[in-house]
């Protein structure tokens, strides 16, 4: 089984309003994203909340596979939220797929390909690529969980990936969504207008 940790705890300061509540297909982005993830073979989906948690939580799809977790230290950054998610991961998971909420354009079938490839290949890290460009969501083996737990909350999430740079399996995919994320409303509109999931 592979788990998924969705990072939805940030304050979205550059965006100007909560990214997870941005409208996509006539509903909040986090609703759309959780619906998409439920179409995959992911064993569990852990949504880490922080800023605006009370507004975002009701928009997450209700399903036995989905669990919302509140990160009291969300102001410390993504690493603290990922570490919080790891504390709630099932003991029988083989790895964790990391998906920031501002990367909602990855196709469900792409996620399934990532999961299947990871389970068949014993690499510590798998990173999908689009036209040579690395993207999201990466998958981290359970063998790395202890290393993440030791990171300071302020350390970049990429720290562990850099340490294990020679042990990364790069998976080319035909889905541009793995390389698309946004920080401003203008970036979001540009991406939404060019992708099949933009709607």
TIRO-2110 file (N, C-alpha, C; in Angstrom, 1 decimal):
// TIRO-2110
0.8, -1.2, 0.0, N, 1, A
0.0, 0.0, 0.0, CA, 1, A
0.9, 1.3, 0.0, C, 1, A
0.4, 2.3, -0.7, N, 2, A
1.1, 3.6, -0.7, CA, 2, A
0.1, 4.6, -0.1, C, 2, A
0.5, 5.4, 0.8, N, 3, A
-0.3, 6.5, 1.3, CA, 3, A
0.0, 7.8, 0.6, C, 3, A
-0.9, 8.8, 0.9, N, 4, A
-0.7, 10.1, 0.3, CA, 4, A
-0.9, 11.1, 1.4, C, 4, A
0.1, 12.1, 1.4, N, 5, A
0.0, 13.2, 2.3, CA, 5, A
-0.2, 14.4, 1.5, C, 5, A
-1.4, 15.1, 1.7, N, 6, A
-1.7, 16.3, 1.0, CA, 6, A
-1.4, 17.5, 1.9, C, 6, A
-0.5, 18.4, 1.4, N, 7, A
-0.1, 19.5, 2.2, CA, 7, A
-1.1, 20.7, 1.9, C, 7, A
-2.0, 21.0, 2.9, N, 8, A
-2.9, 22.1, 2.7, CA, 8, A
-3.0, 23.0, 3.9, C, 8, A
-1.8, 23.2, 4.5, N, 9, A
-1.7, 23.9, 5.8, CA, 9, A
-1.2, 25.3, 5.6, C, 9, A
-0.7, 25.7, 4.5, N, 10, A
0.0, 27.0, 4.3, CA, 10, A
-1.0, 28.2, 4.4, C, 10, A
-0.4, 29.4, 4.6, N, 11, A
-1.3, 30.6, 4.7, CA, 11, A
-1.6, 31.2, 3.4, C, 11, A
-1.0, 30.7, 2.3, N, 12, A
-1.2, 31.2, 0.9, CA, 12, A
-1.1, 32.7, 0.8, C, 12, A
0.0, 33.3, 1.5, N, 13, A
0.2, 34.7, 1.5, CA, 13, A
0.3, 35.3, 0.2, C, 13, A
1.1, 34.7, -0.7, N, 14, A
1.3, 35.2, -2.1, CA, 14, A
0.0, 35.1, -2.9, C, 14, A
-0.8, 34.2, -2.6, N, 15, A
-2.0, 34.0, -3.4, CA, 15, A
-3.1, 35.0, -3.0, C, 15, A
-3.1, 35.4, -1.7, N, 16, A
-4.1, 36.4, -1.3, CA, 16, A
-5.3, 35.9, -0.6, C, 16, A
-5.5, 34.6, -0.8, N, 17, A
-6.7, 33.9, -0.2, CA, 17, A
-6.3, 32.4, -0.1, C, 17, A
-7.0, 31.6, 0.7, N, 18, A
-6.6, 30.2, 0.8, CA, 18, A
-6.6, 29.4, -0.5, C, 18, A
-5.5, 28.9, -0.9, N, 19, A
-5.4, 28.1, -2.2, CA, 19, A
-6.4, 27.0, -2.2, C, 19, A
-6.5, 26.2, -1.1, N, 20, A
-7.4, 25.0, -1.2, CA, 20, A
-8.9, 25.4, -1.4, C, 20, A
-9.2, 26.7, -1.2, N, 21, A
-10.6, 27.1, -1.4, CA, 21, A
-10.8, 27.8, -2.8, C, 21, A
-9.8, 27.9, -3.6, N, 22, A
-9.9, 28.4, -4.9, CA, 22, A
-10.9, 27.6, -5.7, C, 22, A
-11.7, 28.3, -6.5, N, 23, A
-12.7, 27.5, -7.2, CA, 23, A
-12.2, 26.8, -8.5, C, 23, A
-12.5, 25.5, -8.6, N, 24, A
-12.0, 24.7, -9.7, CA, 24, A
-13.2, 23.8, -10.0, C, 24, A
-13.7, 23.8, -11.3, N, 25, A
-14.8, 23.0, -11.6, CA, 25, A
-16.0, 23.3, -10.7, C, 25, A
-16.2, 24.6, -10.4, N, 26, A
-17.4, 25.1, -9.7, CA, 26, A
-17.4, 24.6, -8.2, C, 26, A
-16.3, 24.2, -7.7, N, 27, A
-16.2, 23.8, -6.3, CA, 27, A
-14.8, 24.1, -5.8, C, 27, A
-14.6, 24.1, -4.4, N, 28, A
-13.3, 24.4, -3.9, CA, 28, A
-12.2, 23.4, -4.4, C, 28, A
-11.1, 23.9, -4.6, N, 29, A
-9.9, 23.1, -5.2, CA, 29, A
-9.7, 21.8, -4.3, C, 29, A
-9.8, 22.0, -3.0, N, 30, A
-9.5, 20.8, -2.2, CA, 30, A
-10.6, 19.7, -2.3, C, 30, A
-11.8, 20.1, -2.7, N, 31, A
-12.9, 19.2, -3.0, CA, 31, A
-12.6, 18.4, -4.3, C, 31, A
-12.2, 19.2, -5.3, N, 32, A
-11.8, 18.6, -6.5, CA, 32, A
-10.6, 17.6, -6.4, C, 32, A
-9.6, 18.1, -5.6, N, 33, A
-8.4, 17.3, -5.5, CA, 33, A
-8.7, 16.0, -4.7, C, 33, A
-9.5, 16.1, -3.7, N, 34, A
-9.8, 14.9, -2.9, CA, 34, A
-10.6, 13.9, -3.7, C, 34, A
-11.5, 14.4, -4.6, N, 35, A
-12.3, 13.6, -5.5, CA, 35, A
-11.4, 12.8, -6.4, C, 35, A
-10.4, 13.6, -7.0, N, 36, A
-9.4, 12.9, -7.9, CA, 36, A
-8.6, 11.8, -7.2, C, 36, A
-8.2, 12.1, -6.0, N, 37, A
-7.4, 11.1, -5.3, CA, 37, A
-8.1, 9.9, -5.0, C, 37, A
-9.4, 10.0, -4.8, N, 38, A
-10.3, 8.8, -4.5, CA, 38, A
-10.5, 7.9, -5.7, C, 38, A
-10.1, 8.4, -6.9, N, 39, A
-10.2, 7.6, -8.1, CA, 39, A
-9.0, 6.7, -8.3, C, 39, A
-8.0, 6.9, -7.4, N, 40, A
-6.7, 6.2, -7.5, CA, 40, A
-6.7, 5.0, -6.6, C, 40, A
-5.6, 4.2, -6.7, N, 41, A
-5.4, 3.0, -5.8, CA, 41, A
-4.7, 3.4, -4.5, C, 41, A
-4.6, 4.6, -4.2, N, 42, A
-3.9, 5.0, -2.9, CA, 42, A
-4.7, 4.4, -1.8, C, 42, A
-3.9, 3.8, -0.8, N, 43, A
-4.5, 3.2, 0.3, CA, 43, A
-5.1, 4.1, 1.3, C, 43, A
-4.5, 5.3, 1.5, N, 44, A
-5.1, 6.2, 2.5, CA, 44, A
-4.6, 7.6, 2.0, C, 44, A
-5.4, 8.6, 2.4, N, 45, A
-5.1, 10.0, 2.0, CA, 45, A
-5.2, 10.9, 3.2, C, 45, A
-4.1, 11.4, 3.6, N, 46, A
-4.0, 12.3, 4.8, CA, 46, A
-3.9, 13.7, 4.4, C, 46, A
-4.9, 14.5, 4.7, N, 47, A
-4.9, 16.0, 4.4, CA, 47, A
-4.4, 16.8, 5.6, C, 47, A
-3.3, 17.4, 5.5, N, 48, A
-2.7, 18.1, 6.6, CA, 48, A
-3.2, 19.6, 6.5, C, 48, A
-3.9, 20.0, 7.6, N, 49, A
-4.5, 21.4, 7.6, CA, 49, A
-3.7, 22.3, 8.6, C, 49, A
-3.9, 23.6, 8.4, N, 50, A
-3.3, 24.5, 9.3, CA, 50, A
-4.0, 25.8, 9.3, C, 50, A
-3.5, 26.8, 8.5, N, 51, A
-4.2, 28.0, 8.3, CA, 51, A
-5.6, 27.8, 7.7, C, 51, A
-6.6, 28.5, 8.2, N, 52, A
-8.0, 28.4, 7.6, CA, 52, A
-8.5, 27.0, 7.7, C, 52, A
-8.1, 26.2, 8.7, N, 53, A
-8.5, 24.8, 8.8, CA, 53, A
-10.0, 24.6, 8.9, C, 53, A
-10.6, 25.5, 9.7, N, 54, A
-12.1, 25.4, 9.9, CA, 54, A
-12.9, 25.6, 8.6, C, 54, A
-12.3, 26.4, 7.7, N, 55, A
-13.0, 26.6, 6.4, CA, 55, A
-12.7, 25.6, 5.4, C, 55, A
-11.5, 25.0, 5.5, N, 56, A
-11.1, 24.0, 4.5, CA, 56, A
-11.6, 22.6, 4.8, C, 56, A
-11.6, 22.2, 6.1, N, 57, A
-12.0, 20.9, 6.5, CA, 57, A
-13.4, 20.4, 5.9, C, 57, A
-14.4, 21.2, 6.0, N, 58, A
-15.7, 20.8, 5.4, CA, 58, A
-15.7, 20.5, 3.9, C, 58, A
-14.7, 21.1, 3.2, N, 59, A
-14.7, 20.9, 1.8, CA, 59, A
-13.9, 19.7, 1.3, C, 59, A
-13.3, 19.0, 2.2, N, 60, A
-12.6, 17.8, 1.9, CA, 60, A
-13.6, 16.6, 1.8, C, 60, A
-13.5, 15.8, 0.8, N, 61, A
-14.5, 14.7, 0.6, CA, 61, A
-14.5, 13.8, 1.8, C, 61, A
-15.7, 13.4, 2.2, N, 62, A
-15.8, 12.4, 3.3, CA, 62, A
-15.8, 11.0, 2.7, C, 62, A
-14.8, 10.3, 3.2, N, 63, A
-14.6, 8.9, 2.7, CA, 63, A
-13.7, 8.2, 3.7, C, 63, A
-13.9, 6.9, 3.9, N, 64, A
-13.1, 6.1, 4.9, CA, 64, A
-11.6, 6.2, 4.6, C, 64, A
-11.2, 6.5, 3.3, N, 65, A
-9.8, 6.6, 3.0, CA, 65, A
-9.2, 7.9, 3.3, C, 65, A
-10.0, 8.9, 3.6, N, 66, A
-9.5, 10.3, 3.8, CA, 66, A
-9.5, 10.6, 5.3, C, 66, A
-8.5, 11.2, 5.8, N, 67, A
-8.4, 11.7, 7.2, CA, 67, A
-7.7, 13.1, 7.2, C, 67, A
-8.4, 14.0, 7.9, N, 68, A
-7.8, 15.4, 8.0, CA, 68, A
-7.0, 15.4, 9.3, C, 68, A
-5.9, 16.1, 9.3, N, 69, A
-5.0, 16.2, 10.4, CA, 69, A
-4.6, 17.7, 10.6, C, 69, A
-4.6, 18.2, 11.8, N, 70, A
-4.3, 19.6, 12.0, CA, 70, A
-2.9, 19.7, 12.5, C, 70, A
-2.1, 20.5, 11.8, N, 71, A
-0.7, 20.8, 12.2, CA, 71, A
-0.6, 22.1, 13.0, C, 71, A
-0.4, 22.0, 14.3, N, 72, A
-0.4, 23.2, 15.2, CA, 72, A
0.8, 24.0, 14.8, C, 72, A
1.8, 23.5, 14.2, N, 73, A
3.1, 24.2, 13.9, CA, 73, A
3.1, 24.6, 12.4, C, 73, A
2.0, 24.8, 11.8, N, 74, A
1.9, 25.0, 10.3, CA, 74, A
2.7, 26.3, 9.9, C, 74, A
2.9, 27.2, 10.8, N, 75, A
3.6, 28.4, 10.4, CA, 75, A
5.1, 28.2, 10.2, C, 75, A
5.6, 27.0, 10.6, N, 76, A
7.0, 26.6, 10.4, CA, 76, A
7.3, 26.1, 9.0, C, 76, A
6.3, 25.9, 8.2, N, 77, A
6.5, 25.5, 6.9, CA, 77, A
6.1, 24.1, 6.5, C, 77, A
6.4, 23.7, 5.2, N, 78, A
5.9, 22.4, 4.7, CA, 78, A
6.5, 21.2, 5.4, C, 78, A
7.8, 21.3, 5.8, N, 79, A
8.4, 20.2, 6.5, CA, 79, A
7.7, 19.8, 7.7, C, 79, A
7.3, 20.8, 8.5, N, 80, A
6.5, 20.5, 9.7, CA, 80, A
5.2, 19.8, 9.4, C, 80, A
4.6, 20.2, 8.3, N, 81, A
3.3, 19.6, 7.9, CA, 81, A
3.5, 18.2, 7.4, C, 81, A
4.5, 17.9, 6.7, N, 82, A
4.8, 16.6, 6.2, CA, 82, A
5.2, 15.6, 7.4, C, 82, A
5.9, 16.1, 8.3, N, 83, A
6.3, 15.3, 9.5, CA, 83, A
5.0, 15.0, 10.3, C, 83, A
4.1, 16.0, 10.4, N, 84, A
2.9, 15.7, 11.1, CA, 84, A
2.1, 14.6, 10.4, C, 84, A
2.0, 14.7, 9.1, N, 85, A
1.3, 13.7, 8.3, CA, 85, A
1.9, 12.3, 8.5, C, 85, A
3.3, 12.2, 8.6, N, 86, A
3.9, 10.9, 8.7, CA, 86, A
3.6, 10.3, 10.1, C, 86, A
3.2, 11.1, 11.1, N, 87, A
2.9, 10.5, 12.4, CA, 87, A
1.6, 9.7, 12.3, C, 87, A
0.8, 10.0, 11.3, N, 88, A
-0.6, 9.4, 11.2, CA, 88, A
-0.6, 8.3, 10.1, C, 88, A
0.5, 8.1, 9.4, N, 89, A
0.5, 7.1, 8.3, CA, 89, A
0.3, 5.7, 8.9, C, 89, A
-0.4, 4.8, 8.2, N, 90, A
-0.6, 3.4, 8.6, CA, 90, A
0.7, 2.7, 8.7, C, 90, A
0.9, 1.8, 9.6, N, 91, A
2.1, 1.0, 9.8, CA, 91, A
2.4, 0.1, 8.7, C, 91, A
1.4, -0.3, 7.9, N, 92, A
1.6, -1.2, 6.8, CA, 92, A
1.9, -0.5, 5.4, C, 92, A
2.1, 0.8, 5.4, N, 93, A
2.3, 1.4, 4.2, CA, 93, A
3.8, 1.2, 3.7, C, 93, A
4.0, 1.1, 2.4, N, 94, A
5.3, 0.9, 1.9, CA, 94, A
6.0, 2.3, 1.6, C, 94, A
5.2, 3.3, 1.4, N, 95, A
5.7, 4.6, 1.1, CA, 95, A
4.7, 5.7, 1.1, C, 95, A
5.1, 6.9, 1.0, N, 96, A
4.2, 8.1, 1.0, CA, 96, A
4.4, 8.9, -0.2, C, 96, A
3.3, 9.2, -0.9, N, 97, A
3.2, 10.1, -2.0, CA, 97, A
2.9, 11.5, -1.5, C, 97, A
3.8, 12.5, -1.8, N, 98, A
3.7, 13.8, -1.3, CA, 98, A
3.0, 14.7, -2.3, C, 98, A
1.9, 15.3, -2.0, N, 99, A
1.2, 16.2, -3.0, CA, 99, A
0.8, 17.5, -2.3, C, 99, A
1.4, 18.6, -2.7, N, 100, A
1.0, 19.9, -2.2, CA, 100, A
-0.4, 20.2, -2.8, C, 100, A
-1.2, 20.9, -2.1, N, 101, A
-2.6, 21.3, -2.5, CA, 101, A
-2.6, 22.1, -3.8, C, 101, A
-1.4, 22.8, -4.0, N, 102, A
-1.4, 23.7, -5.2, CA, 102, A
-0.8, 23.0, -6.4, C, 102, A
-0.9, 21.6, -6.4, N, 103, A
-0.5, 20.8, -7.5, CA, 103, A
-1.7, 19.9, -7.8, C, 103, A
-2.9, 20.5, -8.2, N, 104, A
-4.1, 19.7, -8.3, CA, 104, A
-4.4, 19.1, -9.7, C, 104, A
-3.4, 19.3, -10.7, N, 105, A
-3.7, 19.0, -12.1, CA, 105, A
-3.1, 17.6, -12.5, C, 105, A
-2.6, 16.8, -11.6, N, 106, A
-2.1, 15.5, -11.9, CA, 106, A
-3.2, 14.6, -12.2, C, 106, A
-3.2, 13.8, -13.3, N, 107, A
-4.3, 12.9, -13.6, CA, 107, A
-4.3, 11.7, -12.6, C, 107, A
-5.5, 11.2, -12.3, N, 108, A
-5.5, 10.0, -11.4, CA, 108, A
-4.8, 8.8, -12.0, C, 108, A
-4.8, 8.6, -13.3, N, 109, A
-4.1, 7.5, -13.9, CA, 109, A
-2.6, 7.7, -13.8, C, 109, A
-2.1, 8.9, -13.8, N, 110, A
-0.7, 9.2, -13.6, CA, 110, A
-0.3, 8.8, -12.2, C, 110, A
-1.1, 9.1, -11.2, N, 111, A
-0.8, 8.7, -9.8, CA, 111, A
-0.8, 7.2, -9.7, C, 111, A
-1.7, 6.5, -10.3, N, 112, A
-1.7, 5.1, -10.3, CA, 112, A
-0.4, 4.5, -10.9, C, 112, A
0.0, 5.1, -12.0, N, 113, A
1.3, 4.7, -12.6, CA, 113, A
2.5, 4.9, -11.7, C, 113, A
2.5, 6.0, -11.0, N, 114, A
3.5, 6.3, -10.0, CA, 114, A
3.5, 5.3, -8.9, C, 114, A
2.3, 5.0, -8.4, N, 115, A
2.2, 4.0, -7.3, CA, 115, A
2.7, 2.6, -7.7, C, 115, A
2.2, 2.2, -8.9, N, 116, A
2.5, 0.9, -9.4, CA, 116, A
4.0, 0.7, -9.6, C, 116, A
4.6, 1.8, -10.2, N, 117, A
6.1, 1.7, -10.5, CA, 117, A
6.9, 1.7, -9.2, C, 117, A
6.5, 2.5, -8.2, N, 118, A
7.2, 2.5, -7.0, CA, 118, A
7.1, 1.1, -6.3, C, 118, A
6.0, 0.5, -6.3, N, 119, A
5.8, -0.8, -5.6, CA, 119, A
6.6, -1.9, -6.3, C, 119, A
6.9, -1.7, -7.6, N, 120, A
7.7, -2.7, -8.3, CA, 120, A
9.2, -2.5, -8.3, C, 120, A
9.6, -1.3, -7.8, N, 121, A
11.0, -0.9, -7.9, CA, 121, A
11.4, -0.4, -6.5, C, 121, A
12.3, -1.1, -5.8, N, 122, A
12.7, -0.8, -4.4, CA, 122, A
13.7, 0.4, -4.3, C, 122, A
13.3, 1.5, -4.8, N, 123, A
14.1, 2.7, -4.7, CA, 123, A
13.6, 3.5, -3.5, C, 123, A
14.5, 4.3, -2.8, N, 124, A
14.0, 5.1, -1.7, CA, 124, A
13.1, 6.2, -2.1, C, 124, A
13.3, 6.7, -3.3, N, 125, A
12.6, 7.9, -3.8, CA, 125, A
12.2, 7.7, -5.3, C, 125, A
11.0, 8.0, -5.6, N, 126, A
10.6, 8.1, -7.0, CA, 126, A
10.1, 9.5, -7.3, C, 126, A
10.5, 10.0, -8.4, N, 127, A
10.1, 11.4, -8.8, CA, 127, A
9.6, 11.3, -10.3, C, 127, A
8.3, 11.7, -10.5, N, 128, A
7.9, 11.8, -11.9, CA, 128, A
8.5, 13.0, -12.6, C, 128, A
8.7, 12.8, -13.9, N, 129, A
9.3, 13.9, -14.7, CA, 129, A
8.4, 14.1, -16.0, C, 129, A
8.4, 15.3, -16.4, N, 130, A
7.7, 15.7, -17.6, CA, 130, A
8.6, 16.5, -18.5, C, 130, A
9.0, 15.9, -19.7, N, 131, A
10.0, 16.5, -20.6, CA, 131, A
11.3, 16.8, -19.9, C, 131, A
11.7, 15.9, -19.0, N, 132, A
13.0, 16.1, -18.3, CA, 132, A
12.9, 16.9, -17.0, C, 132, A
11.7, 17.5, -16.8, N, 133, A
11.6, 18.3, -15.6, CA, 133, A
10.9, 17.6, -14.4, C, 133, A
11.6, 17.5, -13.3, N, 134, A
11.1, 16.8, -12.1, CA, 134, A
9.9, 17.5, -11.6, C, 134, A
9.0, 16.7, -11.0, N, 135, A
7.7, 17.4, -10.5, CA, 135, A
7.1, 16.6, -9.3, C, 135, A
5.8, 16.8, -9.1, N, 136, A
5.1, 16.2, -8.0, CA, 136, A
4.0, 15.3, -8.7, C, 136, A
3.7, 14.2, -7.9, N, 137, A
4.1, 14.0, -6.5, CA, 137, A
5.2, 12.9, -6.4, C, 137, A
6.2, 13.2, -5.7, N, 138, A
7.3, 12.2, -5.4, CA, 138, A
6.7, 11.2, -4.4, C, 138, A
7.4, 10.0, -4.4, N, 139, A
7.1, 9.0, -3.4, CA, 139, A
8.3, 8.7, -2.6, C, 139, A
8.1, 8.7, -1.3, N, 140, A
9.2, 8.4, -0.4, CA, 140, A
9.0, 7.0, 0.3, C, 140, A
10.0, 6.2, 0.3, N, 141, A
9.9, 4.9, 0.9, CA, 141, A
9.8, 5.0, 2.4, C, 141, A
9.2, 4.0, 3.1, N, 142, A
9.1, 4.0, 4.5, CA, 142, A
10.5, 4.0, 5.2, C, 142, A
11.5, 3.5, 4.4, N, 143, A
12.8, 3.5, 5.0, CA, 143, A
13.4, 4.9, 5.3, C, 143, A
12.7, 5.9, 4.7, N, 144, A
13.2, 7.3, 4.9, CA, 144, A
12.4, 8.0, 6.0, C, 144, A
11.4, 7.4, 6.5, N, 145, A
10.5, 8.2, 7.5, CA, 145, A
11.3, 8.7, 8.7, C, 145, A
12.2, 7.9, 9.2, N, 146, A
13.0, 8.3, 10.3, CA, 146, A
13.9, 9.5, 10.0, C, 146, A
14.4, 9.6, 8.8, N, 147, A
15.2, 10.7, 8.4, CA, 147, A
14.4, 12.0, 8.4, C, 147, A
13.2, 11.9, 7.9, N, 148, A
12.3, 13.0, 7.9, CA, 148, A
11.9, 13.5, 9.3, C, 148, A
11.7, 12.5, 10.1, N, 149, A
11.3, 12.8, 11.5, CA, 149, A
12.4, 13.6, 12.2, C, 149, A
13.7, 13.4, 11.8, N, 150, A
14.8, 14.1, 12.5, CA, 150, A
15.1, 15.5, 11.9, C, 150, A
14.5, 15.8, 10.8, N, 151, A
14.6, 17.1, 10.2, CA, 151, A
14.0, 18.2, 11.1, C, 151, A
14.7, 19.4, 11.2, N, 152, A
14.1, 20.5, 11.9, CA, 152, A
12.9, 21.0, 11.0, C, 152, A
11.9, 21.6, 11.7, N, 153, A
10.8, 22.0, 10.9, CA, 153, A
11.1, 23.1, 9.9, C, 153, A
12.2, 23.8, 10.1, N, 154, A
12.6, 24.9, 9.2, CA, 154, A
13.4, 24.4, 8.0, C, 154, A
13.9, 23.1, 8.1, N, 155, A
14.7, 22.6, 7.0, CA, 155, A
13.9, 22.4, 5.7, C, 155, A
14.5, 22.6, 4.6, N, 156, A
13.7, 22.4, 3.3, CA, 156, A
13.3, 20.9, 3.2, C, 156, A
12.1, 20.7, 2.7, N, 157, A
11.6, 19.3, 2.5, CA, 157, A
12.5, 18.6, 1.5, C, 157, A
13.2, 19.3, 0.7, N, 158, A
14.1, 18.7, -0.3, CA, 158, A
15.4, 18.1, 0.3, C, 158, A
15.6, 18.4, 1.6, N, 159, A
16.9, 17.9, 2.2, CA, 159, A
17.1, 16.4, 2.1, C, 159, A
16.2, 15.6, 2.4, N, 160, A
16.3, 14.2, 2.3, CA, 160, A
16.5, 13.8, 0.9, C, 160, A
15.8, 14.4, 0.0, N, 161, A
15.9, 14.1, -1.4, CA, 161, A
17.4, 14.4, -1.9, C, 161, A
17.9, 15.5, -1.5, N, 162, A
19.3, 15.8, -1.9, CA, 162, A
20.3, 14.8, -1.3, C, 162, A
20.1, 14.4, -0.1, N, 163, A
21.0, 13.4, 0.5, CA, 163, A
21.0, 12.1, -0.3, C, 163, A
19.8, 11.7, -0.8, N, 164, A
19.7, 10.4, -1.5, CA, 164, A
19.6, 10.7, -3.0, C, 164, A
20.2, 11.7, -3.5, N, 165, A
20.1, 12.1, -5.0, CA, 165, A
20.5, 10.9, -5.9, C, 165, A
21.5, 10.1, -5.5, N, 166, A
21.9, 9.0, -6.4, CA, 166, A
21.0, 7.8, -6.3, C, 166, A
20.0, 7.9, -5.4, N, 167, A
19.1, 6.7, -5.3, CA, 167, A
17.6, 7.0, -5.7, C, 167, A
17.5, 8.0, -6.6, N, 168, A
16.2, 8.5, -7.0, CA, 168, A
15.8, 7.8, -8.3, C, 168, A
14.6, 7.2, -8.4, N, 169, A
14.1, 6.6, -9.6, CA, 169, A
13.3, 7.7, -10.3, C, 169, A
13.7, 8.1, -11.5, N, 170, A
13.0, 9.2, -12.2, CA, 170, A
12.0, 8.5, -13.2, C, 170, A
10.8, 8.8, -13.2, N, 171, A
9.8, 8.2, -14.0, CA, 171, A
9.2, 9.2, -15.0, C, 171, A
9.5, 9.1, -16.3, N, 172, A
9.0, 10.0, -17.3, CA, 172, A
7.5, 9.7, -17.5, C, 172, A
6.7, 10.7, -17.5, N, 173, A
5.2, 10.6, -17.7, CA, 173, A
4.8, 11.6, -18.8, C, 173, A
3.6, 11.3, -19.3, N, 174, A
3.1, 12.2, -20.4, CA, 174, A
2.1, 13.2, -19.9, C, 174, A
2.1, 13.4, -18.6, N, 175, A
1.1, 14.3, -17.9, CA, 175, A
1.8, 15.6, -17.4, C, 175, A
1.5, 16.7, -18.1, N, 176, A
2.1, 17.9, -17.8, CA, 176, A
1.8, 18.4, -16.3, C, 176, A
0.7, 17.8, -15.8, N, 177, A
0.2, 18.2, -14.5, CA, 177, A
1.2, 18.0, -13.4, C, 177, A
2.2, 17.1, -13.6, N, 178, A
3.2, 16.9, -12.5, CA, 178, A
4.1, 18.0, -12.4, C, 178, A
4.2, 18.9, -13.4, N, 179, A
5.1, 20.0, -13.4, CA, 179, A
4.4, 21.4, -13.2, C, 179, A
3.1, 21.3, -12.9, N, 180, A
2.3, 22.6, -12.8, CA, 180, A
1.9, 22.8, -11.4, C, 180, A
2.3, 24.0, -10.9, N, 181, A
1.8, 24.5, -9.6, CA, 181, A
1.7, 26.0, -9.7, C, 181, A
1.0, 26.6, -8.7, N, 182, A
0.8, 28.0, -8.8, CA, 182, A
1.0, 28.7, -7.4, C, 182, A
1.3, 30.0, -7.5, N, 183, A
1.5, 30.8, -6.3, CA, 183, A
0.6, 32.1, -6.3, C, 183, A
0.2, 32.5, -7.5, N, 184, A
-0.7, 33.7, -7.7, CA, 184, A
-1.9, 33.4, -8.4, C, 184, A
-3.0, 34.2, -8.3, N, 185, A
-4.2, 34.0, -9.1, CA, 185, A
-4.0, 34.0, -10.6, C, 185, A
-3.0, 34.8, -11.1, N, 186, A
-2.7, 34.8, -12.5, CA, 186, A
-2.1, 33.5, -13.0, C, 186, A
-1.2, 33.0, -12.2, N, 187, A
-0.6, 31.7, -12.5, CA, 187, A
-1.7, 30.6, -12.5, C, 187, A
-2.6, 30.6, -11.6, N, 188, A
-3.6, 29.6, -11.5, CA, 188, A
-4.5, 29.7, -12.8, C, 188, A
-4.9, 30.9, -13.2, N, 189, A
-5.7, 31.0, -14.4, CA, 189, A
-5.0, 30.5, -15.6, C, 189, A
-3.8, 30.8, -15.8, N, 190, A
-3.0, 30.4, -16.9, CA, 190, A
-3.0, 28.9, -17.0, C, 190, A
-2.7, 28.2, -15.9, N, 191, A
-2.6, 26.8, -15.8, CA, 191, A
-4.0, 26.2, -16.1, C, 191, A
-5.0, 26.7, -15.5, N, 192, A
-6.4, 26.2, -15.6, CA, 192, A
-6.8, 26.2, -17.1, C, 192, A
-6.4, 27.2, -17.8, N, 193, A
-6.8, 27.4, -19.2, CA, 193, A
-6.1, 26.5, -20.1, C, 193, A
-5.0, 25.9, -19.7, N, 194, A
-4.2, 25.1, -20.6, CA, 194, A
-4.2, 23.6, -20.4, C, 194, A
-4.9, 23.2, -19.3, N, 195, A
-4.9, 21.7, -18.9, CA, 195, A
-6.2, 21.1, -19.1, C, 195, A
-6.2, 19.8, -19.3, N, 196, A
-7.5, 19.0, -19.4, CA, 196, A
-8.3, 19.0, -18.1, C, 196, A
-7.6, 19.2, -17.0, N, 197, A
-8.3, 19.2, -15.7, CA, 197, A
-8.7, 20.6, -15.2, C, 197, A
-8.3, 21.6, -16.1, N, 198, A
-8.6, 23.0, -15.7, CA, 198, A
-10.0, 23.3, -15.6, C, 198, A
-10.8, 23.0, -16.6, N, 199, A
-12.3, 23.1, -16.5, CA, 199, A
-12.7, 24.6, -16.3, C, 199, A
END
